[in-house]
Amino acid sequence: MKKVSLFFAVMMISFAASSQNTFTKGDKVLNVGVGFGTYGDYGTTTIPPVSLSLEYCAKDNLFNDKSSLGIGGYVGYHSSKWEYLDDAVWGYKYSNFILGARGVLHYQLINKMDTYWGLLLGYDIASAKFYGEDFGPFTPAASKVGGLVYSSFLGARYYFNEKLAANAELGYGIATFHIGISYKL
């Protein structure tokens, strides 16, 4: 049993040691994803949480040959509606739009897998609009709110080839959890 354990330990170390950094200086990666677990989700989702981000590798070999620093932008959108059925149909339509900048620290743990941790700083615009029957002076007005948003996230990209990868992120954005695809430009 000790020989088998030693064999697997040596294989894992050599596998990790032979991996090349998947995110190097000058690389540009486009991420497209769909999210799950939205914040303040009311009623029925009309457009699921979608996100788009573009990242540029500003510095590689940050701490060692497996680490790098990326910067980029982020856009996310989600909408839902809440409906009340009585004698008439009325309700609210909600939308949420985030525009921000991201800084990302990458560290490659295994071959073909780019793991990262990052920070998002941006602006969140949310709105609620009433629809349906007019209630005269009691008809609610549409409202919009916005404000500074900041957060952190963890993620990983698994590369199928030099350009195409599957990605997953956990943390605040337009949703709590994202899955999607990444394409190295």
Secondary structure, 3 states (H helix, E strand, C coil): CHHHHHHHHHHHHHHHHHCCCCCCCCCEEEEEEEEECCCCCCCEEEEEEEEEEEEEEEEECCCCCCEEEEEEEEEEEEEEEEEEECCCEEEEEEEEEEEEEEEEEEEEEECCEEEEEEEEEEEEEEEEEEEECCCHHHCCCCEEEEEEEEEEEEEEEEECCCCEEEEEEEECCCCCEEEEEEEEC
